[in-house]
Amino acid sequence: MKNNKKIDWNKIKKGVFFVISLGIIFNTKTRKILIGRRIDDPYIKNLTWSFPGGATYYGKDLEKNLEKSITEKTGLKVKNLGCVFSRLLKENARFLLMYYLCEFIGGREKPGEGMVELKWVDPEDLEDYFTTSLDPRLKEYVMNLKIKRR
């Protein structure tokens, strides 16, 4: 979220979710995934490392909004290849997370909005960084990215 106001969940109707689009940024040459380190997240107490992305707003194109958010947070340009997974966040079920596979296509890596560090990691090492839940089905999907297709 760009504004620093915290959401008052008591004013939000039941069944309304806060949609977060996240990019699983895959470098086809190195076979690694980009993650970013955050500090002091106002909604998720234990959140440190995460996939880059951001809030989705009404009237905005989900895919283009994600590409823009990733550039603001990482300095990188990506090509959005489509939504591959969605789930409610275990730590806060008001958050609907939508994961998009994104291919790295250029730019200069630099932590930006909300990120203090960026790191390319092997898919099998993701759990070493994440302090919040990582769905086993998403982990399996990411692990399969590492396998070179012929």
TIVO-2410 file (N, C-alpha, C; in nm, 3 decimals):
# residues 150
REC num residu      c1      c2      c3 atome chaine
REC   1      M   0.084  -0.118   0.000     N      A
REC   1      M   0.000   0.000   0.000    CA      A
REC   1      M   0.088   0.124   0.000     C      A
REC   2      K   0.053   0.220  -0.081     N      A
REC   2      K   0.134   0.340  -0.088    CA      A
REC   2      K   0.108   0.434   0.028     C      A
REC   3      N  -0.019   0.443   0.071     N      A
REC   3      N  -0.042   0.530   0.185    CA      A
REC   3      N  -0.007   0.452   0.311     C      A
REC   4      N   0.029   0.523   0.416     N      A
REC   4      N   0.076   0.458   0.537    CA      A
REC   4      N  -0.033   0.439   0.640     C      A
REC   5      K  -0.159   0.458   0.601     N      A
REC   5      K  -0.270   0.436   0.693    CA      A
REC   5      K  -0.295   0.287   0.709     C      A
REC   6      K  -0.313   0.246   0.831     N      A
REC   6      K  -0.343   0.106   0.858    CA      A
REC   6      K  -0.493   0.082   0.838     C      A
REC   7      I  -0.528  -0.033   0.783     N      A
REC   7      I  -0.667  -0.067   0.757    CA      A
REC   7      I  -0.739  -0.095   0.887     C      A
REC   8      D  -0.857  -0.039   0.902     N      A
REC   8      D  -0.942  -0.069   1.018    CA      A
REC   8      D  -1.034  -0.183   0.976     C      A
REC   9      W  -0.999  -0.305   1.016     N      A
REC   9      W  -1.072  -0.424   0.972    CA      A
REC   9      W  -1.216  -0.424   1.022     C      A
REC  10      N  -1.246  -0.350   1.128     N      A
REC  10      N  -1.383  -0.344   1.179    CA      A
REC  10      N  -1.477  -0.272   1.083     C      A
REC  11      K  -1.421  -0.191   0.993     N      A
REC  11      K  -1.502  -0.117   0.897    CA      A
REC  11      K  -1.518  -0.190   0.764     C      A
REC  12      I  -1.454  -0.306   0.752     N      A
REC  12      I  -1.459  -0.383   0.629    CA      A
REC  12      I  -1.566  -0.491   0.644     C      A
REC  13      K  -1.653  -0.503   0.544     N      A
REC  13      K  -1.760  -0.604   0.547    CA      A
REC  13      K  -1.701  -0.745   0.542     C      A
REC  14      K  -1.774  -0.840   0.602     N      A
REC  14      K  -1.734  -0.981   0.594    CA      A
REC  14      K  -1.737  -1.024   0.448     C      A
REC  15      G  -1.641  -1.108   0.412     N      A
REC  15      G  -1.634  -1.159   0.275    CA      A
REC  15      G  -1.557  -1.068   0.181     C      A
REC  16      V  -1.510  -0.954   0.229     N      A
REC  16      V  -1.429  -0.864   0.147    CA      A
REC  16      V  -1.283  -0.889   0.183     C      A
REC  17      F  -1.202  -0.912   0.080     N      A
REC  17      F  -1.062  -0.941   0.102    CA      A
REC  17      F  -0.975  -0.830   0.046     C      A
REC  18      F  -0.858  -0.817   0.104     N      A
REC  18      F  -0.756  -0.726   0.056    CA      A
REC  18      F  -0.669  -0.809  -0.038     C      A
REC  19      V  -0.668  -0.776  -0.167     N      A
REC  19      V  -0.598  -0.857  -0.267    CA      A
REC  19      V  -0.455  -0.807  -0.284     C      A
REC  20      I  -0.362  -0.901  -0.269     N      A
REC  20      I  -0.220  -0.873  -0.287    CA      A
REC  20      I  -0.171  -0.957  -0.403     C      A
REC  21      S  -0.115  -0.892  -0.505     N      A
REC  21      S  -0.056  -0.962  -0.618    CA      A
REC  21      S   0.094  -0.973  -0.596     C      A
REC  22      L   0.146  -1.094  -0.608     N      A
REC  22      L   0.287  -1.120  -0.584    CA      A
REC  22      L   0.351  -1.184  -0.705     C      A
REC  23      G   0.474  -1.145  -0.734     N      A
REC  23      G   0.544  -1.199  -0.850    CA      A
REC  23      G   0.647  -1.303  -0.811     C      A
REC  24      I   0.633  -1.420  -0.867     N      A
REC  24      I   0.737  -1.522  -0.855    CA      A
REC  24      I   0.830  -1.495  -0.974     C      A
REC  25      I   0.933  -1.416  -0.948     N      A
REC  25      I   1.021  -1.370  -1.056    CA      A
REC  25      I   1.129  -1.475  -1.076     C      A
REC  26      F   1.127  -1.534  -1.194     N      A
REC  26      F   1.216  -1.646  -1.226    CA      A
REC  26      F   1.317  -1.602  -1.331     C      A
REC  27      N   1.445  -1.625  -1.300     N      A
REC  27      N   1.550  -1.597  -1.397    CA      A
REC  27      N   1.580  -1.728  -1.469     C      A
REC  28      T   1.548  -1.734  -1.597     N      A
REC  28      T   1.562  -1.859  -1.673    CA      A
REC  28      T   1.708  -1.900  -1.691     C      A
REC  29      K   1.801  -1.806  -1.681     N      A
REC  29      K   1.943  -1.839  -1.697    CA      A
REC  29      K   2.002  -1.899  -1.570     C      A
REC  30      T   1.973  -1.839  -1.456     N      A
REC  30      T   2.030  -1.886  -1.330    CA      A
REC  30      T   1.941  -1.988  -1.259     C      A
REC  31      R   1.813  -1.998  -1.304     N      A
REC  31      R   1.712  -2.086  -1.243    CA      A
REC  31      R   1.684  -2.048  -1.098     C      A
REC  32      K   1.693  -1.918  -1.068     N      A
REC  32      K   1.668  -1.869  -0.932    CA      A
REC  32      K   1.546  -1.779  -0.927     C      A
REC  33      I   1.496  -1.760  -0.804     N      A
REC  33      I   1.376  -1.680  -0.776    CA      A
REC  33      I   1.419  -1.557  -0.696     C      A
REC  34      L   1.358  -1.441  -0.726     N      A
REC  34      L   1.389  -1.319  -0.652    CA      A
REC  34      L   1.293  -1.302  -0.535     C      A
REC  35      I   1.350  -1.276  -0.418     N      A
REC  35      I   1.271  -1.242  -0.300    CA      A
REC  35      I   1.323  -1.112  -0.242     C      A
REC  36      G   1.240  -1.045  -0.164     N      A
REC  36      G   1.279  -0.920  -0.103    CA      A
REC  36      G   1.254  -0.922   0.047     C      A
REC  37      R   1.342  -0.854   0.120     N      A
REC  37      R   1.327  -0.846   0.265    CA      A
REC  37      R   1.259  -0.716   0.301     C      A
REC  38      R   1.159  -0.728   0.387     N      A
REC  38      R   1.082  -0.614   0.435    CA      A
REC  38      R   1.102  -0.602   0.586     C      A
REC  39      I   1.078  -0.485   0.639     N      A
REC  39      I   1.082  -0.468   0.784    CA      A
REC  39      I   0.958  -0.393   0.830     C      A
REC  40      D   0.913  -0.426   0.949     N      A
REC  40      D   0.801  -0.356   1.014    CA      A
REC  40      D   0.674  -0.353   0.930     C      A
REC  41      D   0.633  -0.467   0.877     N      A
REC  41      D   0.507  -0.472   0.804    CA      A
REC  41      D   0.393  -0.443   0.901     C      A
REC  42      P   0.303  -0.349   0.870     N      A
REC  42      P   0.197  -0.313   0.965    CA      A
REC  42      P   0.087  -0.418   0.981     C      A
REC  43      Y   0.081  -0.517   0.892     N      A
REC  43      Y  -0.029  -0.614   0.895    CA      A
REC  43      Y   0.014  -0.755   0.933     C      A
REC  44      I   0.135  -0.792   0.896     N      A
REC  44      I   0.184  -0.927   0.920    CA      A
REC  44      I   0.307  -0.916   1.010     C      A
REC  45      K   0.288  -0.945   1.136     N      A
REC  45      K   0.392  -0.925   1.238    CA      A
REC  45      K   0.525  -0.992   1.203     C      A
REC  46      N   0.521  -1.117   1.160     N      A
REC  46      N   0.644  -1.193   1.139    CA      A
REC  46      N   0.698  -1.187   0.996     C      A
REC  47      L   0.639  -1.104   0.911     N      A
REC  47      L   0.682  -1.100   0.771    CA      A
REC  47      L   0.822  -1.039   0.758     C      A
REC  48      T   0.910  -1.113   0.693     N      A
REC  48      T   1.041  -1.060   0.660    CA      A
REC  48      T   1.063  -1.073   0.510     C      A
REC  49      W   1.096  -1.192   0.462     N      A
REC  49      W   1.118  -1.214   0.320    CA      A
REC  49      W   0.987  -1.249   0.251     C      A
REC  50      S   0.971  -1.200   0.128     N      A
REC  50      S   0.849  -1.227   0.053    CA      A
REC  50      S   0.877  -1.214  -0.096     C      A
REC  51      F   0.781  -1.258  -0.174     N      A
REC  51      F   0.787  -1.232  -0.317    CA      A
REC  51      F   0.748  -1.086  -0.338     C      A
REC  52      P   0.813  -1.015  -0.429     N      A
REC  52      P   0.776  -0.875  -0.454    CA      A
REC  52      P   0.636  -0.862  -0.513     C      A
REC  53      G   0.571  -0.755  -0.481     N      A
REC  53      G   0.438  -0.729  -0.534    CA      A
REC  53      G   0.372  -0.619  -0.456     C      A
REC  54      G   0.241  -0.619  -0.455     N      A
REC  54      G   0.172  -0.514  -0.382    CA      A
REC  54      G   0.022  -0.525  -0.391     C      A
REC  55      A  -0.040  -0.429  -0.330     N      A
REC  55      A  -0.186  -0.422  -0.323    CA      A
REC  55      A  -0.244  -0.403  -0.462     C      A
REC  56      T  -0.362  -0.457  -0.479     N      A
REC  56      T  -0.436  -0.442  -0.603    CA      A
REC  56      T  -0.555  -0.350  -0.576     C      A
REC  57      Y  -0.577  -0.254  -0.663     N      A
REC  57      Y  -0.682  -0.155  -0.642    CA      A
REC  57      Y  -0.792  -0.171  -0.746     C      A
REC  58      Y  -0.913  -0.136  -0.707     N      A
REC  58      Y  -1.027  -0.141  -0.798    CA      A
REC  58      Y  -0.999  -0.057  -0.922     C      A
REC  59      G  -1.040  -0.110  -1.034     N      A
REC  59      G  -1.026  -0.036  -1.159    CA      A
REC  59      G  -0.889  -0.045  -1.223     C      A
REC  60      K  -0.796  -0.114  -1.161     N      A
REC  60      K  -0.661  -0.128  -1.217    CA      A
REC  60      K  -0.645  -0.266  -1.278     C      A
REC  61      D  -0.571  -0.274  -1.386     N      A
REC  61      D  -0.540  -0.402  -1.449    CA      A
REC  61      D  -0.444  -0.479  -1.358     C      A
REC  62      L  -0.485  -0.598  -1.314     N      A
REC  62      L  -0.405  -0.676  -1.220    CA      A
REC  62      L  -0.262  -0.699  -1.268     C      A
REC  63      E  -0.248  -0.744  -1.392     N      A
REC  63      E  -0.118  -0.781  -1.444    CA      A
REC  63      E  -0.026  -0.660  -1.460     C      A
REC  64      K  -0.079  -0.552  -1.518     N      A
REC  64      K   0.003  -0.431  -1.537    CA      A
REC  64      K   0.038  -0.367  -1.402     C      A
REC  65      N  -0.058  -0.369  -1.310     N      A
REC  65      N  -0.033  -0.315  -1.176    CA      A
REC  65      N   0.080  -0.392  -1.108     C      A
REC  66      L   0.081  -0.524  -1.124     N      A
REC  66      L   0.187  -0.605  -1.064    CA      A
REC  66      L   0.322  -0.573  -1.126     C      A
REC  67      E   0.329  -0.564  -1.257     N      A
REC  67      E   0.455  -0.532  -1.324    CA      A
REC  67      E   0.510  -0.398  -1.275     C      A
REC  68      K   0.422  -0.298  -1.262     N      A
REC  68      K   0.462  -0.166  -1.213    CA      A
REC  68      K   0.511  -0.174  -1.068     C      A
REC  69      S   0.438  -0.246  -0.985     N      A
REC  69      S   0.475  -0.260  -0.844    CA      A
REC  69      S   0.610  -0.328  -0.829     C      A
REC  70      I   0.634  -0.431  -0.911     N      A
REC  70      I   0.763  -0.501  -0.904    CA      A
REC  70      I   0.877  -0.407  -0.943     C      A
REC  71      T   0.857  -0.327  -1.047     N      A
REC  71      T   0.960  -0.232  -1.088    CA      A
REC  71      T   0.987  -0.132  -0.976     C      A
REC  72      E   0.883  -0.081  -0.911     N      A
REC  72      E   0.900   0.015  -0.801    CA      A
REC  72      E   0.973  -0.047  -0.682     C      A
REC  73      K   0.952  -0.176  -0.658     N      A
REC  73      K   1.011  -0.241  -0.542    CA      A
REC  73      K   1.149  -0.301  -0.567     C      A
REC  74      T   1.178  -0.332  -0.695     N      A
REC  74      T   1.303  -0.403  -0.724    CA      A
REC  74      T   1.393  -0.336  -0.828     C      A
REC  75      G   1.339  -0.242  -0.905     N      A
REC  75      G   1.415  -0.182  -1.014    CA      A
REC  75      G   1.415  -0.268  -1.140     C      A
REC  76      L   1.354  -0.384  -1.135     N      A
REC  76      L   1.358  -0.478  -1.247    CA      A
REC  76      L   1.233  -0.472  -1.333     C      A
REC  77      K   1.252  -0.503  -1.458     N      A
REC  77      K   1.140  -0.517  -1.551    CA      A
REC  77      K   1.111  -0.666  -1.563     C      A
REC  78      V   0.983  -0.699  -1.561     N      A
REC  78      V   0.942  -0.838  -1.573    CA      A
REC  78      V   0.830  -0.851  -1.674     C      A
REC  79      K   0.817  -0.972  -1.725     N      A
REC  79      K   0.705  -1.006  -1.812    CA      A
REC  79      K   0.614  -1.097  -1.730     C      A
REC  80      N   0.491  -1.055  -1.713     N      A
REC  80      N   0.394  -1.133  -1.637    CA      A
REC  80      N   0.342  -1.246  -1.725     C      A
REC  81      L   0.361  -1.370  -1.678     N      A
REC  81      L   0.319  -1.486  -1.756    CA      A
REC  81      L   0.185  -1.543  -1.710     C      A
REC  82      G   0.124  -1.482  -1.609     N      A
REC  82      G  -0.008  -1.525  -1.565    CA      A
REC  82      G  -0.013  -1.574  -1.422     C      A
REC  83      C  -0.134  -1.578  -1.370     N      A
REC  83      C  -0.157  -1.622  -1.233    CA      A
REC  83      C  -0.140  -1.774  -1.224     C      A
REC  84      V  -0.064  -1.818  -1.125     N      A
REC  84      V  -0.037  -1.961  -1.110    CA      A
REC  84      V  -0.089  -2.019  -0.979     C      A
REC  85      F  -0.126  -1.932  -0.883     N      A
REC  85      F  -0.169  -1.983  -0.753    CA      A
REC  85      F  -0.235  -1.870  -0.677     C      A
REC  86      S  -0.332  -1.905  -0.593     N      A
REC  86      S  -0.392  -1.806  -0.503    CA      A
REC  86      S  -0.428  -1.875  -0.373     C      A
REC  87      R  -0.431  -1.798  -0.265     N      A
REC  87      R  -0.465  -1.853  -0.134    CA      A
REC  87      R  -0.492  -1.741  -0.037     C      A
REC  88      L  -0.557  -1.776   0.073     N      A
REC  88      L  -0.571  -1.682   0.183    CA      A
REC  88      L  -0.447  -1.696   0.270     C      A
REC  89      L  -0.398  -1.585   0.319     N      A
REC  89      L  -0.279  -1.587   0.403    CA      A
REC  89      L  -0.314  -1.646   0.539     C      A
REC  90      K  -0.242  -1.747   0.580     N      A
REC  90      K  -0.267  -1.815   0.707    CA      A
REC  90      K  -0.259  -1.718   0.825     C      A
REC  91      E  -0.166  -1.625   0.819     N      A
REC  91      E  -0.144  -1.531   0.929    CA      A
REC  91      E  -0.250  -1.422   0.937     C      A
REC  92      N  -0.323  -1.398   0.828     N      A
REC  92      N  -0.429  -1.298   0.826    CA      A
REC  92      N  -0.523  -1.334   0.711     C      A
REC  93      A  -0.631  -1.404   0.742     N      A
REC  93      A  -0.723  -1.456   0.639    CA      A
REC  93      A  -0.799  -1.348   0.564     C      A
REC  94      R  -0.779  -1.222   0.596     N      A
REC  94      R  -0.840  -1.113   0.520    CA      A
REC  94      R  -0.759  -1.081   0.394     C      A
REC  95      F  -0.640  -1.138   0.383     N      A
REC  95      F  -0.553  -1.114   0.269    CA      A
REC  95      F  -0.565  -1.229   0.170     C      A
REC  96      L  -0.605  -1.197   0.047     N      A
REC  96      L  -0.607  -1.293  -0.062    CA      A
REC  96      L  -0.481  -1.270  -0.143     C      A
REC  97      L  -0.394  -1.370  -0.146     N      A
REC  97      L  -0.268  -1.359  -0.218    CA      A
REC  97      L  -0.283  -1.423  -0.355     C      A
REC  98      M  -0.244  -1.351  -0.457     N      A
REC  98      M  -0.246  -1.403  -0.594    CA      A
REC  98      M  -0.101  -1.402  -0.644     C      A
REC  99      Y  -0.053  -1.520  -0.680     N      A
REC  99      Y   0.085  -1.535  -0.723    CA      A
REC  99      Y   0.090  -1.545  -0.875     C      A
REC 100      Y   0.177  -1.464  -0.935     N      A
REC 100      Y   0.194  -1.462  -1.080    CA      A
REC 100      Y   0.337  -1.503  -1.114     C      A
REC 101      L   0.351  -1.589  -1.213     N      A
REC 101      L   0.483  -1.623  -1.262    CA      A
REC 101      L   0.530  -1.507  -1.349     C      A
REC 102      C   0.647  -1.457  -1.320     N      A
REC 102      C   0.703  -1.345  -1.395    CA      A
REC 102      C   0.844  -1.381  -1.439     C      A
REC 103      E   0.874  -1.345  -1.562     N      A
REC 103      E   1.006  -1.369  -1.616    CA      A
REC 103      E   1.087  -1.240  -1.610     C      A
REC 104      F   1.206  -1.248  -1.557     N      A
REC 104      F   1.298  -1.135  -1.553    CA      A
REC 104      F   1.340  -1.100  -1.695     C      A
REC 105      I   1.322  -0.970  -1.735     N      A
REC 105      I   1.360  -0.932  -1.871    CA      A
REC 105      I   1.458  -0.815  -1.876     C      A
REC 106      G   1.488  -0.754  -1.761     N      A
REC 106      G   1.585  -0.645  -1.763    CA      A
REC 106      G   1.576  -0.555  -1.642     C      A
REC 107      G   1.649  -0.445  -1.649     N      A
REC 107      G   1.650  -0.349  -1.541    CA      A
REC 107      G   1.771  -0.369  -1.450     C      A
REC 108      R   1.785  -0.275  -1.359     N      A
REC 108      R   1.895  -0.278  -1.263    CA      A
REC 108      R   1.837  -0.304  -1.124     C      A
REC 109      E   1.881  -0.412  -1.064     N      A
REC 109      E   1.830  -0.454  -0.933    CA      A
REC 109      E   1.867  -0.353  -0.824     C      A
REC 110      K   1.761  -0.304  -0.756     N      A
REC 110      K   1.782  -0.209  -0.647    CA      A
REC 110      K   1.658  -0.213  -0.557     C      A
REC 111      P   1.677  -0.237  -0.426     N      A
REC 111      P   1.560  -0.237  -0.337    CA      A
REC 111      P   1.490  -0.102  -0.341     C      A
REC 112      G   1.359  -0.106  -0.354     N      A
REC 112      G   1.280   0.016  -0.359    CA      A
REC 112      G   1.171   0.013  -0.256     C      A
REC 113      E   1.060   0.073  -0.288     N      A
REC 113      E   0.944   0.088  -0.200    CA      A
REC 113      E   0.917  -0.035  -0.113     C      A
REC 114      G   0.939  -0.022   0.018     N      A
REC 114      G   0.908  -0.127   0.113    CA      A
REC 114      G   1.009  -0.240   0.123     C      A
REC 115      M   1.110  -0.242   0.038     N      A
REC 115      M   1.211  -0.348   0.040    CA      A
REC 115      M   1.343  -0.291   0.089     C      A
REC 116      V   1.412  -0.365   0.174     N      A
REC 116      V   1.543  -0.321   0.221    CA      A
REC 116      V   1.657  -0.406   0.164     C      A
REC 117      E   1.621  -0.520   0.106     N      A
REC 117      E   1.722  -0.609   0.048    CA      A
REC 117      E   1.654  -0.701  -0.053     C      A
REC 118      L   1.727  -0.733  -0.159     N      A
REC 118      L   1.680  -0.828  -0.260    CA      A
REC 118      L   1.780  -0.942  -0.269     C      A
REC 119      K   1.728  -1.062  -0.298     N      A
REC 119      K   1.817  -1.178  -0.307    CA      A
REC 119      K   1.760  -1.279  -0.405     C      A
REC 120      W   1.847  -1.330  -0.493     N      A
REC 120      W   1.811  -1.440  -0.582    CA      A
REC 120      W   1.843  -1.569  -0.509     C      A
REC 121      V   1.745  -1.657  -0.497     N      A
REC 121      V   1.765  -1.781  -0.422    CA      A
REC 121      V   1.721  -1.902  -0.505     C      A
REC 122      D   1.782  -2.016  -0.472     N      A
REC 122      D   1.737  -2.141  -0.531    CA      A
REC 122      D   1.599  -2.172  -0.476     C      A
REC 123      P   1.509  -2.225  -0.559     N      A
REC 123      P   1.374  -2.256  -0.512    CA      A
REC 123      P   1.371  -2.343  -0.387     C      A
REC 124      E   1.464  -2.438  -0.376     N      A
REC 124      E   1.463  -2.526  -0.259    CA      A
REC 124      E   1.504  -2.455  -0.130     C      A
REC 125      D   1.558  -2.334  -0.141     N      A
REC 125      D   1.601  -2.259  -0.023    CA      A
REC 125      D   1.498  -2.158   0.028     C      A
REC 126      L   1.385  -2.145  -0.038     N      A
REC 126      L   1.285  -2.045   0.001    CA      A
REC 126      L   1.245  -2.054   0.148     C      A
REC 127      E   1.223  -2.175   0.196     N      A
REC 127      E   1.178  -2.191   0.335    CA      A
REC 127      E   1.282  -2.144   0.436     C      A
REC 128      D   1.408  -2.137   0.396     N      A
REC 128      D   1.512  -2.086   0.485    CA      A
REC 128      D   1.495  -1.936   0.511     C      A
REC 129      Y   1.424  -1.868   0.423     N      A
REC 129      Y   1.407  -1.724   0.434    CA      A
REC 129      Y   1.270  -1.683   0.486     C      A
REC 130      F   1.166  -1.752   0.442     N      A
REC 130      F   1.030  -1.713   0.475    CA      A
REC 130      F   0.999  -1.738   0.623     C      A
REC 131      T   0.946  -1.637   0.689     N      A
REC 131      T   0.906  -1.649   0.830    CA      A
REC 131      T   0.754  -1.657   0.843     C      A
REC 132      T   0.686  -1.651   0.729     N      A
REC 132      T   0.541  -1.669   0.726    CA      A
REC 132      T   0.513  -1.798   0.649     C      A
REC 133      S   0.388  -1.838   0.647     N      A
REC 133      S   0.352  -1.966   0.584    CA      A
REC 133      S   0.383  -1.966   0.435     C      A
REC 134      L   0.434  -2.079   0.390     N      A
REC 134      L   0.459  -2.103   0.248    CA      A
REC 134      L   0.381  -2.228   0.213     C      A
REC 135      D   0.274  -2.211   0.138     N      A
REC 135      D   0.186  -2.323   0.106    CA      A
REC 135      D   0.266  -2.434   0.037     C      A
REC 136      P   0.248  -2.560   0.081     N      A
REC 136      P   0.323  -2.670   0.021    CA      A
REC 136      P   0.299  -2.686  -0.129     C      A
REC 137      R   0.177  -2.653  -0.176     N      A
REC 137      R   0.149  -2.663  -0.320    CA      A
REC 137      R   0.225  -2.556  -0.397     C      A
REC 138      L   0.238  -2.437  -0.339     N      A
REC 138      L   0.314  -2.331  -0.403    CA      A
REC 138      L   0.462  -2.368  -0.403     C      A
REC 139      K   0.509  -2.422  -0.293     N      A
REC 139      K   0.649  -2.465  -0.285    CA      A
REC 139      K   0.678  -2.569  -0.394     C      A
REC 140      E   0.589  -2.665  -0.412     N      A
REC 140      E   0.607  -2.767  -0.515    CA      A
REC 140      E   0.612  -2.705  -0.654     C      A
REC 141      Y   0.524  -2.608  -0.679     N      A
REC 141      Y   0.523  -2.539  -0.809    CA      A
REC 141      Y   0.657  -2.470  -0.833     C      A
REC 142      V   0.705  -2.399  -0.733     N      A
REC 142      V   0.832  -2.325  -0.747    CA      A
REC 142      V   0.948  -2.422  -0.766     C      A
REC 143      M   0.945  -2.533  -0.694     N      A
REC 143      M   1.052  -2.633  -0.710    CA      A
REC 143      M   1.055  -2.687  -0.853     C      A
REC 144      N   0.939  -2.704  -0.914     N      A
REC 144      N   0.934  -2.754  -1.051    CA      A
REC 144      N   0.987  -2.655  -1.154     C      A
REC 145      L   0.994  -2.527  -1.117     N      A
REC 145      L   1.050  -2.427  -1.209    CA      A
REC 145      L   1.199  -2.452  -1.230     C      A
REC 146      K   1.263  -2.503  -1.128     N      A
REC 146      K   1.408  -2.524  -1.136    CA      A
REC 146      K   1.445  -2.631  -1.238     C      A
REC 147      I   1.355  -2.726  -1.259     N      A
REC 147      I   1.383  -2.836  -1.352    CA      A
REC 147      I   1.388  -2.780  -1.494     C      A
REC 148      K   1.497  -2.800  -1.560     N      A
REC 148      K   1.511  -2.750  -1.697    CA      A
REC 148      K   1.423  -2.829  -1.791     C      A
REC 149      R   1.344  -2.758  -1.869     N      A
REC 149      R   1.256  -2.821  -1.968    CA      A
REC 149      R   1.333  -2.835  -2.099     C      A
REC 150      R   1.313  -2.945  -2.166     N      A
REC 150      R   1.383  -2.966  -2.295    CA      A
REC 150      R   1.287  -2.960  -2.410     C      A
***
